[in-house]
Amino acid sequence: MKNMKRQELPEFDNHDERIKYYGLILERDLDGLMEYSLPAGYRFVFYKHGDRDTWIEIEQSAKEFQSYEKGLESWNVYYAMHEEELPDRMVFIENESGEKIATASAYYDVSGQDTSGDGWLHWVAVKREYQGRRLSKPLITYVLRVMKELGYTHAKIPTQTNTWLACKVYLDLGFLPTAESVSQNRIGWNVVKTLTRHPALESFEEAGLEEILGKGE
């Protein structure tokens, strides 16, 4: 199954639960950030008190959560105890009607396992009906500039194989797999290489379809 042609793969969604899950982490320095402008009619705004359910709605629309309750659980883990920081860290994109339709946060590792002092880009999501409108790269680069203004010099992004298209966006923006992520989940990076054909992953092997789907283990 190695070195299969792209047309032999099924068509995968940008958040596809058929793909075997591997947790992945990418990183890059915050110098030399590229800039992408929002399309006309959109603007950036920061978190205001009461935006919790809006955040959950966006993440649920992007298939990060299957229910409001699951979204609330994650909110309580990541943000509930640090809400006073969010007006400086959590960014939304609003459309012409003032509806918040995308979000990302200039954050840090809330688990405390990463002692490097690096910034962590958290919970990047665009509502399903607004995906494909050239919003992701402006959102990410804007939040990375916010992160830099907060004093961080290096950023990490946690992601996973079943959001492989997001991995492609991060690679396009100059992020690369961390050494630890490669060591722990090389097969996951093989999967991302096969799905994205990204030149930054040239050194990785092709994954077979059974590896992508997690079958035959």
Secondary structure, 3 states (H helix, E strand, C coil): CCCCCHHHCCCCCCCCCCCCCCEEEEEEECCCCCCCCCCCCCEEEECCCCCHHHHHHHHHHCCCCCCHHHHHHHHHHHCHHHHHHHHHHEEEEECCCCCEEEEEEEECCCCCCCCCCCEEEEEEEECHHHCCCCCHHHHHHHHHHHHHHCCCCEEEEEEEHHHHHHHHHHHHCCCEECHHHHHHHHHHHHHHHHHHCCHHHCCCCCCCHHHHHCCCC
